[in-house]
């Protein structure tokens, strides 16, 4: 920025202003290299400065503004304009450029580098001294409403047909017509599912070189046709957001959307993240979260988490890496023997989900405490639902009076860890775990992660990574302030 006469106004911004501290501490120049591959270096008009646009996205999340409001406020806010590197009299880019930069520049780049860059800056400044990671997940509601299976099928078929006809009007008569369904028709979902499959096959035959919007809509149609849980109203529940999933927060509270799984140091710097559909298992994310953190050069000696992470595979992996698991054991997750495919235990709701998405209605403990043999926790399902389930073949035997799923509790394998759980050192370290709850609250309440702003897993991941970048920067400033000698 070449200073103008009006730049004298920037002297009015206090030295203690948060944006002055951020500008002094954080190096934003990395964004040039990050988005280089998404720009043409030799043709077209020069692009707006990538760092300027990234700083605008940063301000947008920091202060919770929409694209339009961000540009409006930056035009009249001296601190904002100084932070993005413009003179007071200069105009800002159009609000639509924020969306293009977010989706087509950052989105086309190695977006995971955002998190790596800011964590490495923290390491270089000596802000991370702990050797422990704290794991947890938090959910984000989808940007769309969940729908019935029939409505999903109708909407997807309608969108695919409309997109094809708009670009190729002459094909309308060659495509299969949507069936007319009677009110309360018993097999309406099956009829529409068959029609959607026919429509997708016809489009592929008539337009073998399809691309763009047609390819996108066709891919969604295929995904829905192949979703075995759809007709049980447990799989894909949105025609416009097919990657959002139905999940449980507790035995009685559910949600529709996504999960953000994070790893955080004791200094409250987030070092790794996995974004999944709402139905995913928290425990399965531990290996990737650990791997991401180790690749940054962090030394990890402890992992703190709740019972969701106490699976035997996780505990074995941590032991192999000589990492102490500060994780309370749940007898349900150390199961032995063969595990029936598709059945998963949900630690938040304390029930088992079957492949069709139905959850168990009660549980019972079987076996003697004194016999020395393994005991079993048996989960019971609603047989009436099993009788009509589209996935009952090979799962439910006709005429059976009950459908159960048993988990063996093998205490011997975890004898050492159970003894460790009772120690004072374990109890003391577990008291540190709740700090991640405060971090989740900050992400959701103050920076918009409670709900997805856009649709799809890709855009949810983009929102999560940008939000974590902002929250990590805020934490950097606080840690740097603590390091300053008091006058």
KELUMKOL-532629 format. One record per residue (C-alpha): residue in three letters; y, z, x. Coordinates in pm, whole numbers, plus 50000, padded with zeros to 5 digits. Layout:
<dogus>
alaYZX/...
</dogus>
This chain:
<dogus>
unk500005000050000/unk503464990450132/unk505835018350038/unk508725008549813/unk511995026249742/unk510395041749430/unk507605057049640/unk510015085549712/unk508995098349368/unk505585107249507/unk507195136249694/unk507295153449355/unk503485156849357/unk502685192049486/unk500735194849810/unk498295217649628/unk497495191149363/unk493735184949329/unk494115147349388/unk495975153149716/unk493095175249835/unk490495149649730/unk492375121349904/unk492535141850223/unk488875152650224/unk486875123450076/unk486485089450242/unk486375063249964/unk486295033250201/unk482485031150171/unk482895012649842/unk483954980550019/unk480594976950191/unk478744989149884/unk479994960749660/unk480364933649926/unk477264914749813/unk478574912249455/unk481724892749557/unk482034857249686/unk483784858150023/unk484844821550035/unk485634809149682/unk487724820149386/unk490824841849361/unk490984873949567/unk489424902649375/unk491274934149284/unk490824960049554/unk487324975449505/unk488515009449626/unk491365009049374/unk488935001949087/unk486465028049209/unk489205054149231/unk490135045748871/unk486495051448765/unk486595084248955/unk489745095648771/unk488245084348441/unk485245107648476/unk487235135748637/unk489615137548341/unk487305124648064/unk489185092847969/unk488125059747811/unk488755026847995/unk491845019247788/unk493235054647809/unk492655055448184/unk494865024948240/unk497525037447995/unk497745071648160/unk497655058148516/unk500645035948437/unk502875066148374/unk501185094148573/unk502625097048925/unk499635115949066/unk497165090448931/unk499155060949065/unk499575076949407/unk495845084649422/unk494795048449354/unk497275035249612/unk499925017449404/unk503715020149407/unk505295035349093/unk506645001648972/unk503384982249022/unk501194971848728/unk497584982548688/unk494584959748627/unk493454953048271/unk491104978948119/unk488354952548091/unk488174951048471/unk486874986648482/unk483874976648273/unk483244945348482/unk483514964548807/unk481214992248682/unk478474969448546/unk478684937948759/unk479974950649095/unk478614985849129/unk475664977348904/unk474744947249117/unk474854968549432/unk472754997049567/unk474095021849313/unk471915049849457/unk474105048249768/unk476855065949569/unk474945098549581/unk473765093949939/unk477285087050067/unk478875118149919/unk476015141050027/unk476195127350383/unk479935134450387/unk479135170350284/unk476575173150565/unk479025158950823/unk481625184850721/unk479095212850761/unk479165222450394/unk475385223950345/unk473735252750528/unk470995263650287/unk467415251250321/unk466535254749953/unk466555230149663/unk466875240549300/unk465365216849040/unk466065213148671/unk466665186948402/unk469245182548129/unk469275158147839/unk471845132647722/unk471905120647363/unk471555083047316/unk474565061947220/unk472625049846915/unk470825066046622/unk467045067246602/unk465525044246337/unk462335040946136/unk459745016646271/unk460464991445993/unk464204991946062/unk463614987246435/unk461414956846370/unk463904941446125/unk466874946346356/unk465134932546665/unk463914901746474/unk467364896146325/unk469104899046664/unk466654875546836/unk466844849546558/unk470644851046542/unk471004846946920/unk468654816946934/unk470234799246635/unk473754804946769/unk472934786547092/unk470404761846950/unk471214755346579/unk468654727246550/unk465784751446619/unk466404772146307/unk463984752046092/unk461264753246359/unk461244791046382/unk459064812146147/unk460874826445846/unk461174863745797/unk458694875745531/unk460014889145202/unk458874925045166/unk458464943044837/unk460034976944787/unk457745004744917/unk455214978845042/unk452424998845212/unk451864975145506/unk455524965345553/unk455624976845918/unk452474957546009/unk453784926045839/unk457094928146025/unk455334935546354/unk453214904146309/unk456344883746225/unk458194896446533/unk455234886946754/unk455184851946598/unk458934847946639/unk458774858047007/unk455914833947080/unk457774805346903/unk460944811347104/unk458984811147430/unk457294778047338/unk460474760947215/unk462694774647494/unk460494778847806/unk463604779948028/unk465414806447822/unk467954828347997/unk470924851247936/unk471214867647593/unk468074850247462/unk465984863947751/unk467394898747694/unk466614898747319/unk463184883447379/unk462314909947634/unk463214937447384/unk461044920447119/unk458074919347360/unk458574955547456/unk458494966147091/unk455484944746998/unk453544960447285/unk454584996147199/unk451415011447053/unk453275042246930/unk455855023146726/unk454045023846393/unk453515061246431/unk457305065046461/unk456865081046803/unk457655053047048/unk460665029847052/unk463135042346793/unk466145019746836/unk466514982146825/unk469664983347040/unk468535010647280/unk464745006347321/unk464605027347639/unk465875059147471/unk463095083247377/unk462405112547148/unk462105145347339/unk461905182947284/unk464305210347396/unk462205237847239/unk459465243046981/unk461925236046700/unk464745215646859/unk464365179046948/unk466695151547071/unk466825113647103/unk468025099947434/unk467525104647808/unk466785131248069/unk468635136548396/unk466465154048654/unk468455168348945/unk467925186249276/unk470745208549404/unk471375229749714/unk472455265949694/unk475985254149778/unk475785235649442/unk475775200849594/unk473485177249400/unk471285158249645/unk468925138249424/unk468605125349068/unk466045107648849/unk467065093648508/unk464285088648251/unk463645085647880/unk463785118247685/unk460015121847656/unk459305123248031/unk457615152748202/unk459955173248426/unk457215182748671/unk456375146648760/unk459885141648903/unk459495167649182/unk458015143849445/unk460815118249409/unk463565144649405/unk462145160149721/unk461765126249890/unk465365116149815/unk466675148949957/unk464555147250273/unk465675111250339/unk469255124050364/unk468245145150663/unk468205178250478/unk465835205350596/unk463975219750296/unk462065252350326/unk462105263649962/unk462085248049617/unk463175268249315/unk462275257048965/unk460915267948629/unk457305266148510/unk457575228648441/unk457205222548817/unk454145245248868/unk451495218148838/unk448725220149097/unk449685186349248/unk453255198249304/unk452135231149458/unk449695212949687/unk452395188449796/unk454855216349877/unk452185235350070/unk451405203950273/unk455125201250361/unk455235238550446/unk457765243950167/unk457685277049980/unk457425272349603/unk459705297249426/unk458225285949096/unk456675308948832/unk453155298248742/unk452255287748392/unk448495289648330/unk448745258648114/unk449725235848400/unk446955245748646/unk444225228548456/unk440915218748607/unk438275193748505/unk438915160148345/unk442195155248165/unk442175133847852/unk444455104547918/unk447725103647727/unk447855140547635/unk450755159947789/unk451825196147773/unk455525202047692/unk456645234447851/unk459915236747653/unk458195234147316/unk454895250647424/unk452675224347265/unk450635193747364/unk451705158347271/unk448975133147192/unk449215095847286/unk450635088146940/unk453425113546987/unk452125139946744/unk452275175746868/unk449695203446833/unk450215227846546/unk448655259246698/unk446805272147004/unk444105297547090/unk442765313147410/unk439005311447456/unk436745328947707/unk436315364247830/unk438755380848069/unk435915400148234/unk433235373348262/unk434695358348578/unk434445323348434/unk437365300348369/unk439095305148037/unk440485277447819/unk443625273047615/unk442755252047308/unk445425232647117/unk444745221546758/unk446155190346590/unk446735181246224/unk443495163146128/unk445085146045826/unk447455127746060/unk444585119346297/unk442705102046011/unk445495076345964/unk446675074046326/unk446825038246465/unk445425051546797/unk442545071646647/unk439785049246790/unk438175066947084/unk440285097947020/unk439305111246679/unk435745110146546/unk435505101546174/unk434565131145953/unk435465156246226/unk436955187846080/unk439245193946377/unk440905176546670/unk441515198246975/unk442625194947334/unk441505221247584/unk443035231047916/unk441015251648161/unk442825280448325/unk441585284048680/unk443235314948825/unk441245315149152/unk442995284049284/unk446365301049253/unk445415336049362/unk447835336449659/unk450725323049455/unk450105347949177/unk450265376149429/unk453475361349572/unk455015360349225/unk454775398249207/unk456585403449536/unk460195415249558/unk461145385149772/unk459965361149498/unk461875380249228/unk465005381249444/unk464935343849516/unk464265335049150/unk467615350849063/unk469285321349238/unk467705295349010/unk470095300048712/unk473045286048910/unk471735251348831/unk472215258848459/unk475945262448526/unk475935228948705/unk474215212248408/unk476835227548178/unk479635213948397/unk478135178848391/unk477805179148013/unk480785199047884/unk483505187948122/unk482435153148231/unk480745136947930/unk477075137648028/unk476085154047698/unk475955119247546/unk475365084447683/unk478525063347676/unk476545031147686/unk473065018647589/unk470035014247809/unk468475032348104/unk470425011748360/unk473815021648216/unk472685057648163/unk471775059048531/unk475165044448623/unk476945070948413/unk474855098848565/unk475425088248925/unk479185084048879/unk479385117948708/unk477405135048984/unk479645118549246/unk482715133749078/unk481135168249039/unk480005168149404/unk483545159449515/unk484955188349312/unk482465211649477/unk483375197749820/unk487005207449765/unk486075242849663/unk483815247349965/unk486485233050198/unk489085257050052/unk486735286250126/unk486415274650484/unk490195275150536/unk491405306750714/unk493505329350493/unk497115332350603/
</dogus>
